[in-house]
Amino acid sequence: MSQSAQKLKLGALVALVVGSMVGGGIFSLPQNMAASADAGAVLIGWAITAVGMLTLAFVFQTLANRKPDLDGGVYAYAKAGFGDYMGFSSAWGYWISAWLGNVGYFVLLFSTLGYFFPIFGEGNTVAAIIGASILLWAVHFLVLRGIKEAAFINLVTTVAKVVPLILFILICFFAFKLDIFTTDIWGASNPDLGSVMNQVRNMMLVTVWVFIGIEGASIFSSRAEKRSDVGKATIIGFITVLLLLVLVNVLSLGIMAQPELAKLQNPSMAAVLEHVVGHWGAVLISVGLVISLLGALLSWVLLCAEIMFAAAKDHTMPEFLRKENANHVPANALWLTNACVQVFLVITLFSNSTYLSLIYLATSMILVPYLWSAAYAVLLPLRGESYETDARDRTKDLIIGGIALIYAVWLIYAGGLKYLLLSALLYAPGIILFAKAKRELGQPIFTNVEKLIFAVVVIGALIAAYGLYDGFLTL
């Protein structure tokens, strides 16, 4: 099949963005948010998230237009602005985040199926792992048939999973009770929640998780039919998902009080709708979640392989990851990705890994790639690079990039030291592939500055390893 036949139109790119962001997170959002914050703090948190994520969306749109030669999104921007090791680390961190998220999706998918078939339990029984493994390799071979074919199926599942979300919003809109929403709006009667500031901070990792995928179109920039569609898809996808997320979260707080929501089992949207309309509401949401997770898995399998392939094309990753099959699918990157997913699926049998523990770790891994993308968006207007005749745009983009950078730093702070150390533990082993790629080029592994950065990563990794051994850190 020719490469031109594999090009992605605007609709497919939007579906990749929406399909990547709307996975399992939104279906668990009412409980996940209520566990950290009451209604007032939730509104403040969403306001911060909306501004921060919108600026990140604009960052990816601007960089896609101003640097059309940089394919691969978060990875390419980090490398262009801050050197080979930062570029590699962004690709490596993004890749680990993506496939760890897939493991979490499999756990949640079969936990949801456990609602109908008890043999699957909480998604980490032997039957669930066997079922997840079969599904994993079915998706694997589907993607090997071609990026465009997989993207079309993702478009169909994206449309299918948005329907139950819209139904939920409409039903809850008419069932919403303002007195429930405003009762103890700041969570003063629940000392476990802490201050409003603590509530806002504690909900941040959840908001980042549900927005991961905002960069999906930029990762596939080299496969877009029109380069300008990459930025359009990012903004359209962001606005669509933001509306869905805020409405689902806020309306739920007017159906059930924060303490009730915090105690729900996930997917908590099912329990909220069941509270309004009865048992069929839980069934509807559970079916919607299954469809949603299947689509999200497909999106993220595509993204996992593409980020490694893009990094390998310019020798930041080893040469073997550049291999494509006859359908122009990065086959070796796909095999490596799904082999890692398979290993971690088996590990969940012995570690009892939960959906939340997996997604928090996956989220922490993507914070550094987001940080470097925002920093690059600040660096370009500061240097004046690509702004030779656009003085007004230069100032505007500097302000937007600055806000996005502040937001990215805030996210790392909100995530806390625990996840920063655990991230270092996962970043450190990447040196094996980075060193291999450098040797293939006959280049020294590190510059002097990169040696210092790697030393900090290694120290963090050693502290994390000791913490897991000693018990003062837990997954």
Secondary structure, DSSP 8 states (H G I E B T S, - for coil): --SGGG-B-HHHHHHHHHHHHSSSHHHHHHHHHHTT--HHHHHHHHHHHHHHHHHHHHHHHHHHHH-TT--STHHHHHHHHH-HHHHHHHHHHHHHHHHHHHHHHHHHHHHHHTTT-GGGTTTTSHHHHHHHHHHHHHHHHHHHT-HHHHHHHHHHHHHHHHHHHHHHHHHHHHH--HHHHHTTTT-TT-GGG--HHHHHHHTHHHHHHHHTTTTHHHHTGGGBSSTHHHHHHHHHHHHHHHHHHHHHHHHHTTTS-HHHHHT--SSHHHHHHHHHH-HHHHHHHHHHHHHHHHHHHHHHHHHHHHHHHHHHHTTSS-GGGG---TTS--HHHHHHHHHHHHHHHHHHHHH---HHHHHHHHHHHHHHHHHHHHHHHHHHHHHTTT-TT-HHHHHHHHHHHHHHHHHHHHHHHHHHHHHHHHHHHHHGGGHHHHHHHHHHHT--S--HHHHHHHHHHHHHHHHHHHHHHHTSS--
